Each structure stands twice: as structure tokens, then as C-alpha cells.
Amino acid sequence: MRRMTDVDEVMTWRREVIACVFRTEPSGELLEANRKYFLRNGEGKGWIAFLEEADGRGAGCGIICFREELPSPDNPSGRCAWLMNIYVRPEFRRQGVGRRIVGALVAEAHRRGCGRIGLETTPAGRTLYLDAGFADAAGVMEYDCRKDISVFDYE
């Protein structure tokens, strides 16, 4: 396992993950937005990426992004981590690659004092995260900001 510090290398994996998960080739605009995110937030500060290699080539990757929220009783530090892009190439699946990547990311969150670690998953990845100790978070809701906000009486 090694850290990926080169944004171009991270972007190569990001493009592959988007294409696989969303089943569409990402637009140049989306890729540029991702590149700007990585550059703006800084490797080691706002994010860290890991690469697992096998047979002399990349087998899988994962990214952890860091943020802060208001400290609370269930997260006194206010530090949070979000796991992204946990991806294993098909020929390396079911060999522990994903588990090692998740372990490295969770260990990094612990080192940084994060009190909360979150992620989104596909049905195929759900068992990996449950086996690693993640649980469904009750009470979480999400709002799609692309929706029309006229339902709100805020003026």
C-alpha cells in the first residue's frame, strides 16, 4: 500500500472510478472540477489517497477526505472523515484488496483524531463495510440541491 501524492495519478484513478460506478465517461468539466478540488485542498491536508498494487500494477484505490463540523457529544473533536473512491479492479476483487484499502483509510482517520467516518456504498460494496465495522446511520437525510427551492417560504 502506498500513498498517491501526484494529482495526475489520482486523477487517472478518479476517472476510472467515475466511469465504473456511474457507467459513463466523465466530462472534461467534471474532471477539471475534480482536479481543482485536489489542488485546492492539498494532499495530506484535505485528502489522502492510497493505492494497493498487485502483480506489479494498480489493483485498487481509496481516498479519504477530511472536514470539520461543530463538536458535539458524539464527536467532541468535530473532525470527520469521508471515504471516497474505494475501488478494486475486477481481476483483483475478492482477494482482500478492498479490506486493506479501507483499513488504511480508517487508520489514517484515527491518527488524525476523527470522531466520525462516513461513506456511501454500492450494493456490491455493502458487505465489505459491514464486515469492517461500519453501520447504517439512522436519522440521516439528504437534500438534492438541484431541486427547485420554491417549496420553501424563506422570505
N, C-alpha and C positions, 0 to 999 in steps of 0.2 A: 504494500500500500504506500502510495506517495502523494504528497500534496501537489496539486497543479497550481502553479503561480502565474503561468503565462496565459494572458487573456485570450490569445488566439487559440490555444489548445482547449481552454474551457469552452470557447465559442463553438469549436468543432463538435464537442460532445453535446452542447446545448442544442445545436441544430438537429443532431441525430435524435435526441430525446424528444424534441417537439414533433419531428416527423413521425416517430414511432407512436407516441402517446396520442397525438391529435390526428394521426393518419393524413397529414397534409404537410407539404413542404412549406416551411415558414417564409413569410415575405421578407424582402430586404429591409423594409421598415421595421418589422418586428425584431429581426436580428440586430439592427442598428440600435434599437431601444435596449436590447439586452446588453450589447457591448457597452453602451453608455452607463447602464446600471453597474456593471462590473468595474468600470473605470472610476465612476463617481464614488462608489462605496469602498473601494480598496480591498485587495486580498489581504486576509489576516485581520482586517478591521471589521468590515461589514459582512464578509463572507469568506468561506474556506471551501475549496473543492478537493476531493480525494479521487484518485484513480487506482483501481485494482488491476494488475496485469497478470496474465497467464499465457503460457506458451509464447512469450516474447511480444505480446501485443495487448492492447487495452481490452479488458474483459467487462468492466463496468465502472460507473462513476457515481458520485453523490456530492451535493452541495449543501452546506449549512449557511443560512442567513441569520444575522443577529439583529435584534431590535430591543428597545426598552418600552415598558409600559408603566403605568403608575404602580408602585409597590402596593401589595395587598396581603392579607393574612395567608393566602395560598401561594403567594410569590413575593416574599419580602424584599428580594433584591430588585424586582422589576425587570430583570434580564430574561429575555426569551430567545429561543432558537426555533427556526423553521427549517425542516428538512425538505430539500428540493432535488429533483432530478435523480432520484435513486433509480438507476437504470443498469441492467445487466444485458449484454448482448445475448441473443437467443442460444448460441452454441455454448455459452458458459453458465446457463441457468441450472438451478438445482445442484450446484456444487459449492454452496456456501459463500459465493461472492457477495451477494446482496447483504447477507448477515454480517460479513466482515466490514462492508462499507457502512452500514447502519451503526455498527459498534464503534467505528472510528469517529463518526459524526456525533454520536451520543457522548462519547468520552470527551470530545472537544467541548461540547456544551457544558459538561460537568466541570472541566478545567476552568471555564470562563464564568462559573457561578450562575449559570442559567437555572431559574426555578421552574421553567416551563419549556417543553419541547413539543412542537406540533408538526403536523404534516397532512397532506391529502394523499389518498391512495386510490389505486385502481382495484377492482375486484381481484385481479391476479396477484397483487402485492399484499393484500389484506392479511393473509396468514403469516407472512414474514413479520409484519409489525406486531400482530397479536403475540406471536411466539417470542418477540423481543421485549415484551412488557408494555407495549402501548395499549391504550384502552379507548373505546369510543367516548367522546366528550359530550356529556349531556348538556343541554341548555345553550348550545352554540347555534347561532343563526347567521345567515349571510344575506347581504343585500347586493343585488346586481346594479352597479352604478350606471349602467347603460339604459336603465329604465327611465321612463318619464316621471318626474318628481311632482307632477301636478296634483297627485293624491294628497300631498301634504299641505296643511294650512299653516304656513310659517311666516306669513307677512302680516 
